[in-house]
């Protein structure tokens, strides 16, 4: 399974993340981002960072 395949499968969850992120202030969003990135395994960080870029671009 490619990264793109995983991303496509995750679209519904990413859409939910956008909806929830729109309820946050910039500071709250940054805190959330930082906490998630701390808890994500190093191998997954590049993918999760891309997810956060999509979320941030859709706020």
PDB file of N, CA, C and O in Angstrom:
ATOM      1  N   UNK A   1       0.849  -1.166   0.000  1.00  0.00           N
ATOM      2  CA  UNK A   1       0.000   0.000   0.000  1.00  0.00           C
ATOM      3  C   UNK A   1       0.903   1.240   0.000  1.00  0.00           C
ATOM      4  O   UNK A   1       1.832   1.346   0.800  1.00  0.00           O
ATOM      5  N   UNK A   2       0.615   2.158  -0.898  1.00  0.00           N
ATOM      6  CA  UNK A   2       1.422   3.370  -0.991  1.00  0.00           C
ATOM      7  C   UNK A   2       0.930   4.431  -0.007  1.00  0.00           C
ATOM      8  O   UNK A   2      -0.151   4.316   0.570  1.00  0.00           O
ATOM      9  N   UNK A   3       1.748   5.458   0.167  1.00  0.00           N
ATOM     10  CA  UNK A   3       1.340   6.576   1.027  1.00  0.00           C
ATOM     11  C   UNK A   3       0.054   7.199   0.496  1.00  0.00           C
ATOM     12  O   UNK A   3      -0.831   7.575   1.265  1.00  0.00           O
ATOM     13  N   UNK A   4      -0.036   7.302  -0.820  1.00  0.00           N
ATOM     14  CA  UNK A   4      -1.245   7.877  -1.428  1.00  0.00           C
ATOM     15  C   UNK A   4      -2.467   7.033  -1.098  1.00  0.00           C
ATOM     16  O   UNK A   4      -3.525   7.577  -0.781  1.00  0.00           O
ATOM     17  N   UNK A   5      -2.338   5.726  -1.166  1.00  0.00           N
ATOM     18  CA  UNK A   5      -3.450   4.831  -0.829  1.00  0.00           C
ATOM     19  C   UNK A   5      -3.913   5.053   0.608  1.00  0.00           C
ATOM     20  O   UNK A   5      -5.112   5.106   0.882  1.00  0.00           O
ATOM     21  N   UNK A   6      -2.962   5.180   1.512  1.00  0.00           N
ATOM     22  CA  UNK A   6      -3.302   5.417   2.920  1.00  0.00           C
ATOM     23  C   UNK A   6      -4.004   6.760   3.055  1.00  0.00           C
ATOM     24  O   UNK A   6      -4.998   6.879   3.772  1.00  0.00           O
ATOM     25  N   UNK A   7      -3.485   7.766   2.366  1.00  0.00           N
ATOM     26  CA  UNK A   7      -4.088   9.098   2.425  1.00  0.00           C
ATOM     27  C   UNK A   7      -5.526   9.064   1.908  1.00  0.00           C
ATOM     28  O   UNK A   7      -6.422   9.638   2.527  1.00  0.00           O
ATOM     29  N   UNK A   8      -5.744   8.403   0.794  1.00  0.00           N
ATOM     30  CA  UNK A   8      -7.095   8.307   0.223  1.00  0.00           C
ATOM     31  C   UNK A   8      -8.029   7.595   1.194  1.00  0.00           C
ATOM     32  O   UNK A   8      -9.172   8.016   1.373  1.00  0.00           O
ATOM     33  N   UNK A   9      -7.563   6.535   1.815  1.00  0.00           N
ATOM     34  CA  UNK A   9      -8.386   5.824   2.799  1.00  0.00           C
ATOM     35  C   UNK A   9      -8.713   6.699   3.999  1.00  0.00           C
ATOM     36  O   UNK A   9      -9.761   6.537   4.624  1.00  0.00           O
ATOM     37  N   UNK A  10      -7.819   7.622   4.318  1.00  0.00           N
ATOM     38  CA  UNK A  10      -7.991   8.463   5.506  1.00  0.00           C
ATOM     39  C   UNK A  10      -8.809   9.724   5.245  1.00  0.00           C
ATOM     40  O   UNK A  10      -9.037  10.498   6.174  1.00  0.00           O
ATOM     41  N   UNK A  11      -9.256   9.953   4.024  1.00  0.00           N
ATOM     42  CA  UNK A  11      -9.984  11.185   3.702  1.00  0.00           C
ATOM     43  C   UNK A  11     -11.161  11.438   4.641  1.00  0.00           C
ATOM     44  O   UNK A  11     -11.310  12.572   5.097  1.00  0.00           O
ATOM     45  N   UNK A  12     -11.999  10.463   4.957  1.00  0.00           N
ATOM     46  CA  UNK A  12     -13.100  10.757   5.891  1.00  0.00           C
ATOM     47  C   UNK A  12     -12.609  11.232   7.265  1.00  0.00           C
ATOM     48  O   UNK A  12     -13.193  12.142   7.853  1.00  0.00           O
ATOM     49  N   UNK A  13     -11.553  10.625   7.766  1.00  0.00           N
ATOM     50  CA  UNK A  13     -11.009  11.037   9.062  1.00  0.00           C
ATOM     51  C   UNK A  13     -10.367  12.423   8.970  1.00  0.00           C
ATOM     52  O   UNK A  13     -10.470  13.225   9.899  1.00  0.00           O
ATOM     53  N   UNK A  14      -9.714  12.694   7.860  1.00  0.00           N
ATOM     54  CA  UNK A  14      -9.101  14.011   7.672  1.00  0.00           C
ATOM     55  C   UNK A  14     -10.185  15.080   7.596  1.00  0.00           C
ATOM     56  O   UNK A  14     -10.022  16.171   8.143  1.00  0.00           O
ATOM     57  N   UNK A  15     -11.285  14.774   6.923  1.00  0.00           N
ATOM     58  CA  UNK A  15     -12.404  15.720   6.861  1.00  0.00           C
ATOM     59  C   UNK A  15     -12.949  15.999   8.259  1.00  0.00           C
ATOM     60  O   UNK A  15     -13.273  17.143   8.581  1.00  0.00           O
ATOM     61  N   UNK A  16     -13.052  14.973   9.081  1.00  0.00           N
ATOM     62  CA  UNK A  16     -13.497  15.164  10.471  1.00  0.00           C
ATOM     63  C   UNK A  16     -12.497  16.028  11.236  1.00  0.00           C
ATOM     64  O   UNK A  16     -12.892  16.862  12.051  1.00  0.00           O
ATOM     65  N   UNK A  17     -11.216  15.833  10.979  1.00  0.00           N
ATOM     66  CA  UNK A  17     -10.193  16.649  11.632  1.00  0.00           C
ATOM     67  C   UNK A  17     -10.351  18.118  11.255  1.00  0.00           C
ATOM     68  O   UNK A  17     -10.196  18.995  12.104  1.00  0.00           O
ATOM     69  N   UNK A  18     -10.659  18.392   9.991  1.00  0.00           N
ATOM     70  CA  UNK A  18     -10.863  19.772   9.543  1.00  0.00           C
ATOM     71  C   UNK A  18     -12.033  20.393  10.288  1.00  0.00           C
ATOM     72  O   UNK A  18     -11.939  21.518  10.778  1.00  0.00           O
ATOM     73  N   UNK A  19     -13.137  19.658  10.372  1.00  0.00           N
ATOM     74  CA  UNK A  19     -14.324  20.168  11.068  1.00  0.00           C
ATOM     75  C   UNK A  19     -13.990  20.499  12.518  1.00  0.00           C
ATOM     76  O   UNK A  19     -14.355  21.566  13.010  1.00  0.00           O
ATOM     77  N   UNK A  20     -13.308  19.606  13.192  1.00  0.00           N
ATOM     78  CA  UNK A  20     -12.959  19.837  14.598  1.00  0.00           C
ATOM     79  C   UNK A  20     -11.924  20.956  14.741  1.00  0.00           C
ATOM     80  O   UNK A  20     -12.002  21.756  15.673  1.00  0.00           O
ATOM     81  N   UNK A  21     -10.967  21.013  13.832  1.00  0.00           N
ATOM     82  CA  UNK A  21      -9.923  22.038  13.904  1.00  0.00           C
ATOM     83  C   UNK A  21     -10.491  23.437  13.698  1.00  0.00           C
ATOM     84  O   UNK A  21      -9.954  24.408  14.229  1.00  0.00           O
ATOM     85  N   UNK A  22     -11.562  23.545  12.940  1.00  0.00           N
ATOM     86  CA  UNK A  22     -12.190  24.857  12.728  1.00  0.00           C
ATOM     87  C   UNK A  22     -12.763  25.433  14.012  1.00  0.00           C
ATOM     88  O   UNK A  22     -13.023  26.634  14.087  1.00  0.00           O
ATOM     89  N   UNK A  23     -12.960  24.608  15.009  1.00  0.00           N
ATOM     90  CA  UNK A  23     -13.491  25.060  16.298  1.00  0.00           C
ATOM     91  C   UNK A  23     -12.386  25.588  17.213  1.00  0.00           C
ATOM     92  O   UNK A  23     -12.668  26.165  18.263  1.00  0.00           O
ATOM     93  N   UNK A  24     -11.134  25.391  16.815  1.00  0.00           N
ATOM     94  CA  UNK A  24      -9.998  25.750  17.662  1.00  0.00           C
ATOM     95  C   UNK A  24      -9.446  27.127  17.300  1.00  0.00           C
ATOM     96  O   UNK A  24      -9.549  27.578  16.159  1.00  0.00           O
ATOM     97  N   UNK A  25      -8.859  27.781  18.300  1.00  0.00           N
ATOM     98  CA  UNK A  25      -8.097  28.994  18.019  1.00  0.00           C
ATOM     99  C   UNK A  25      -6.766  28.568  17.393  1.00  0.00           C
ATOM    100  O   UNK A  25      -6.424  27.386  17.379  1.00  0.00           O
ATOM    101  N   UNK A  26      -6.037  29.535  16.886  1.00  0.00           N
ATOM    102  CA  UNK A  26      -4.709  29.220  16.319  1.00  0.00           C
ATOM    103  C   UNK A  26      -3.810  28.574  17.366  1.00  0.00           C
ATOM    104  O   UNK A  26      -3.076  27.626  17.086  1.00  0.00           O
ATOM    105  N   UNK A  27      -3.887  29.113  18.576  1.00  0.00           N
ATOM    106  CA  UNK A  27      -3.053  28.590  19.655  1.00  0.00           C
ATOM    107  C   UNK A  27      -3.449  27.153  20.004  1.00  0.00           C
ATOM    108  O   UNK A  27      -2.590  26.293  20.200  1.00  0.00           O
ATOM    109  N   UNK A  28      -4.749  26.906  20.078  1.00  0.00           N
ATOM    110  CA  UNK A  28      -5.225  25.551  20.379  1.00  0.00           C
ATOM    111  C   UNK A  28      -4.842  24.582  19.270  1.00  0.00           C
ATOM    112  O   UNK A  28      -4.463  23.442  19.540  1.00  0.00           O
ATOM    113  N   UNK A  29      -4.939  25.034  18.022  1.00  0.00           N
ATOM    114  CA  UNK A  29      -4.542  24.190  16.892  1.00  0.00           C
ATOM    115  C   UNK A  29      -3.057  23.848  16.991  1.00  0.00           C
ATOM    116  O   UNK A  29      -2.666  22.697  16.793  1.00  0.00           O
ATOM    117  N   UNK A  30      -2.238  24.839  17.295  1.00  0.00           N
ATOM    118  CA  UNK A  30      -0.798  24.601  17.404  1.00  0.00           C
ATOM    119  C   UNK A  30      -0.482  23.641  18.540  1.00  0.00           C
ATOM    120  O   UNK A  30       0.377  22.771  18.400  1.00  0.00           O
ATOM    121  N   UNK A  31      -1.173  23.796  19.666  1.00  0.00           N
ATOM    122  CA  UNK A  31      -0.984  22.872  20.794  1.00  0.00           C
ATOM    123  C   UNK A  31      -1.351  21.451  20.391  1.00  0.00           C
ATOM    124  O   UNK A  31      -0.621  20.505  20.685  1.00  0.00           O
ATOM    125  N   UNK A  32      -2.479  21.308  19.721  1.00  0.00           N
ATOM    126  CA  UNK A  32      -2.941  20.001  19.261  1.00  0.00           C
ATOM    127  C   UNK A  32      -1.898  19.396  18.321  1.00  0.00           C
ATOM    128  O   UNK A  32      -1.506  18.240  18.477  1.00  0.00           O
ATOM    129  N   UNK A  33      -1.458  20.182  17.352  1.00  0.00           N
ATOM    130  CA  UNK A  33      -0.444  19.728  16.400  1.00  0.00           C
ATOM    131  C   UNK A  33       0.805  19.243  17.139  1.00  0.00           C
ATOM    132  O   UNK A  33       1.315  18.154  16.877  1.00  0.00           O
ATOM    133  N   UNK A  34       1.283  20.069  18.061  1.00  0.00           N
ATOM    134  CA  UNK A  34       2.510  19.730  18.783  1.00  0.00           C
ATOM    135  C   UNK A  34       2.352  18.452  19.606  1.00  0.00           C
ATOM    136  O   UNK A  34       3.253  17.614  19.629  1.00  0.00           O
ATOM    137  N   UNK A  35       1.221  18.301  20.275  1.00  0.00           N
ATOM    138  CA  UNK A  35       0.974  17.102  21.087  1.00  0.00           C
ATOM    139  C   UNK A  35       0.910  15.850  20.212  1.00  0.00           C
ATOM    140  O   UNK A  35       1.475  14.812  20.556  1.00  0.00           O
ATOM    141  N   UNK A  36       0.224  15.957  19.090  1.00  0.00           N
ATOM    142  CA  UNK A  36       0.124  14.806  18.185  1.00  0.00           C
ATOM    143  C   UNK A  36       1.507  14.440  17.668  1.00  0.00           C
ATOM    144  O   UNK A  36       1.881  13.267  17.667  1.00  0.00           O
ATOM    145  N   UNK A  37       2.263  15.432  17.231  1.00  0.00           N
ATOM    146  CA  UNK A  37       3.575  15.152  16.663  1.00  0.00           C
ATOM    147  C   UNK A  37       4.525  14.540  17.696  1.00  0.00           C
ATOM    148  O   UNK A  37       5.395  13.746  17.339  1.00  0.00           O
ATOM    149  N   UNK A  38       4.367  14.896  18.956  1.00  0.00           N
ATOM    150  CA  UNK A  38       5.193  14.288  20.010  1.00  0.00           C
ATOM    151  C   UNK A  38       4.867  12.811  20.191  1.00  0.00           C
ATOM    152  O   UNK A  38       5.743  12.009  20.516  1.00  0.00           O
ATOM    153  N   UNK A  39       3.606  12.458  19.980  1.00  0.00           N
ATOM    154  CA  UNK A  39       3.172  11.090  20.260  1.00  0.00           C
ATOM    155  C   UNK A  39       3.277  10.151  19.056  1.00  0.00           C
ATOM    156  O   UNK A  39       3.121   8.939  19.200  1.00  0.00           O
ATOM    157  N   UNK A  40       3.537  10.700  17.886  1.00  0.00           N
ATOM    158  CA  UNK A  40       3.592   9.894  16.664  1.00  0.00           C
ATOM    159  C   UNK A  40       4.983   9.274  16.522  1.00  0.00           C
ATOM    160  O   UNK A  40       5.988   9.947  16.751  1.00  0.00           O
ATOM    161  N   UNK A  41       5.045   8.000  16.147  1.00  0.00           N
ATOM    162  CA  UNK A  41       6.355   7.384  15.895  1.00  0.00           C
ATOM    163  C   UNK A  41       7.099   8.129  14.781  1.00  0.00           C
ATOM    164  O   UNK A  41       6.478   8.640  13.849  1.00  0.00           O
ATOM    165  N   UNK A  42       8.404   8.188  14.880  1.00  0.00           N
ATOM    166  CA  UNK A  42       9.214   8.923  13.905  1.00  0.00           C
ATOM    167  C   UNK A  42       8.920   8.512  12.469  1.00  0.00           C
ATOM    168  O   UNK A  42       8.907   9.351  11.569  1.00  0.00           O
ATOM    169  N   UNK A  43       8.689   7.246  12.260  1.00  0.00           N
ATOM    170  CA  UNK A  43       8.444   6.747  10.902  1.00  0.00           C
ATOM    171  C   UNK A  43       7.173   7.344  10.298  1.00  0.00           C
ATOM    172  O   UNK A  43       7.089   7.515   9.082  1.00  0.00           O
ATOM    173  N   UNK A  44       6.185   7.661  11.136  1.00  0.00           N
ATOM    174  CA  UNK A  44       4.905   8.183  10.650  1.00  0.00           C
ATOM    175  C   UNK A  44       4.869   9.707  10.582  1.00  0.00           C
ATOM    176  O   UNK A  44       3.944  10.268   9.995  1.00  0.00           O
ATOM    177  N   UNK A  45       5.844  10.382  11.162  1.00  0.00           N
ATOM    178  CA  UNK A  45       5.804  11.847  11.238  1.00  0.00           C
ATOM    179  C   UNK A  45       5.693  12.543   9.881  1.00  0.00           C
ATOM    180  O   UNK A  45       4.910  13.486   9.767  1.00  0.00           O
ATOM    181  N   UNK A  46       6.425  12.136   8.857  1.00  0.00           N
ATOM    182  CA  UNK A  46       6.268  12.829   7.568  1.00  0.00           C
ATOM    183  C   UNK A  46       4.834  12.741   7.023  1.00  0.00           C
ATOM    184  O   UNK A  46       4.311  13.712   6.476  1.00  0.00           O
ATOM    185  N   UNK A  47       4.219  11.590   7.177  1.00  0.00           N
ATOM    186  CA  UNK A  47       2.840  11.425   6.705  1.00  0.00           C
ATOM    187  C   UNK A  47       1.883  12.280   7.527  1.00  0.00           C
ATOM    188  O   UNK A  47       1.029  12.966   6.966  1.00  0.00           O
ATOM    189  N   UNK A  48       2.015  12.247   8.838  1.00  0.00           N
ATOM    190  CA  UNK A  48       1.121  13.013   9.709  1.00  0.00           C
ATOM    191  C   UNK A  48       1.304  14.509   9.471  1.00  0.00           C
ATOM    192  O   UNK A  48       0.335  15.265   9.528  1.00  0.00           O
ATOM    193  N   UNK A  49       2.516  14.937   9.209  1.00  0.00           N
ATOM    194  CA  UNK A  49       2.754  16.357   8.904  1.00  0.00           C
ATOM    195  C   UNK A  49       2.008  16.751   7.629  1.00  0.00           C
ATOM    196  O   UNK A  49       1.470  17.855   7.543  1.00  0.00           O
ATOM    197  N   UNK A  50       1.972  15.862   6.646  1.00  0.00           N
ATOM    198  CA  UNK A  50       1.211  16.137   5.418  1.00  0.00           C
ATOM    199  C   UNK A  50      -0.280  16.235   5.721  1.00  0.00           C
ATOM    200  O   UNK A  50      -0.977  17.083   5.164  1.00  0.00           O
ATOM    201  N   UNK A  51      -0.764  15.372   6.597  1.00  0.00           N
ATOM    202  CA  UNK A  51      -2.173  15.440   7.000  1.00  0.00           C
ATOM    203  C   UNK A  51      -2.453  16.787   7.650  1.00  0.00           C
ATOM    204  O   UNK A  51      -3.466  17.421   7.351  1.00  0.00           O
ATOM    205  N   UNK A  52      -1.573  17.228   8.529  1.00  0.00           N
ATOM    206  CA  UNK A  52      -1.767  18.522   9.183  1.00  0.00           C
ATOM    207  C   UNK A  52      -1.722  19.671   8.180  1.00  0.00           C
ATOM    208  O   UNK A  52      -2.427  20.664   8.357  1.00  0.00           O
ATOM    209  N   UNK A  53      -0.917  19.557   7.143  1.00  0.00           N
ATOM    210  CA  UNK A  53      -0.895  20.597   6.112  1.00  0.00           C
ATOM    211  C   UNK A  53      -2.245  20.688   5.415  1.00  0.00           C
ATOM    212  O   UNK A  53      -2.745  21.783   5.154  1.00  0.00           O
ATOM    213  N   UNK A  54      -2.829  19.541   5.117  1.00  0.00           N
ATOM    214  CA  UNK A  54      -4.151  19.522   4.483  1.00  0.00           C
ATOM    215  C   UNK A  54      -5.185  20.137   5.413  1.00  0.00           C
ATOM    216  O   UNK A  54      -6.010  20.943   4.982  1.00  0.00           O
ATOM    217  N   UNK A  55      -5.143  19.764   6.677  1.00  0.00           N
ATOM    218  CA  UNK A  55      -6.090  20.315   7.653  1.00  0.00           C
ATOM    219  C   UNK A  55      -5.916  21.830   7.728  1.00  0.00           C
ATOM    220  O   UNK A  55      -6.898  22.567   7.638  1.00  0.00           O
ATOM    221  N   UNK A  56      -4.693  22.300   7.890  1.00  0.00           N
ATOM    222  CA  UNK A  56      -4.436  23.739   8.023  1.00  0.00           C
ATOM    223  C   UNK A  56      -4.858  24.504   6.775  1.00  0.00           C
ATOM    224  O   UNK A  56      -5.356  25.625   6.875  1.00  0.00           O
ATOM    225  N   UNK A  57      -4.665  23.914   5.612  1.00  0.00           N
ATOM    226  CA  UNK A  57      -5.050  24.574   4.358  1.00  0.00           C
ATOM    227  C   UNK A  57      -6.558  24.672   4.189  1.00  0.00           C
ATOM    228  O   UNK A  57      -7.038  25.426   3.343  1.00  0.00           O
ATOM    229  N   UNK A  58      -7.303  23.927   4.976  1.00  0.00           N
ATOM    230  CA  UNK A  58      -8.763  23.910   4.835  1.00  0.00           C
ATOM    231  C   UNK A  58      -9.491  24.530   6.019  1.00  0.00           C
ATOM    232  O   UNK A  58     -10.687  24.301   6.202  1.00  0.00           O
ATOM    233  N   UNK A  59      -8.788  25.306   6.814  1.00  0.00           N
ATOM    234  CA  UNK A  59      -9.430  25.976   7.950  1.00  0.00           C
ATOM    235  C   UNK A  59     -10.115  27.244   7.487  1.00  0.00           C
ATOM    236  O   UNK A  59     -10.714  27.952   8.296  1.00  0.00           O
TER     237      UNK A  59
END
